[in-house]
């Protein structure tokens, strides 16, 4: 794969840092590409510490990995909220990855989709039907497209921010009644599994509203303007109000072993009928039980 990138703004970022963020690779992987001559700056090999300048031309010569279509169909007893000839809405359970990643090759939602919807096997992708993703431990609504045309149309709605997603989360501590979290996010340079707040990150905006306050906890409603990886989790963690049960950004709690972040509502335009589609689902039973226990503690 040959790709060219032109730096359009003045920047003080190092070449290896820029590539790590842009290509979603570790620093070591980027350094290997630079040293092997597969990354050129203005048609010349540069050191990893090279500081990028405006109008620099980066040329990437990277072999594209072959897609693996050997996806094993597995019956995951998917919870279908809505289905027609073009798309499906599912209620994703906790502890289930949406698709494989470089760090995870186990069972994912994809296996269940291939089993339940045979037409998805025609889509030439390692992520057939996937419009957007939910983190492994996040529950709730997710949209699936049944063919490539629908997938592309819905992904375009995501890019244009026309799909509205509303989440509920239980957090440690308290926030104002409502507010906006506007903090840029980038991948953590020391831990590739995590994201971090950084001036060099991509614009990331989360709207929140406090629905209920308990002893040391709050129930929030959150809406995304952007959809960065781990966005809600990173934003809340940075404010010292992490999501309860968050294994990556939260506090250790032996009594709560599931992350309390739920994709509760979703709104979008049907790509074929052009009708407005609105869906809302209840919280999972384990989430409801914890809220009930917190409510009882308030009344004591």
Protein Blocks (a to p, Z undefined) as FASTA:
>chain_A
ZZddddfbdcfbdfklmmmmmnopafklmmmmmmnopacgehiacdfklccdehiacddd
dddddddfbbccddehiacfbdcfkbccddddehiafbdcfkbccdcfklmmmmmmmmlm
mpgcfkghiabdcdfklgcjddddfbfklmmmmmmmmmnopaccddddddehjddfbdcd
dddddddfklmkbccddfklccdddddddfbdcehiacdddddfbdcehklmmmmmmnop
acehiaklmccdfkbccdcdddfbccdddfklopacdddddddfklmmmmmmmmmmmmZZ
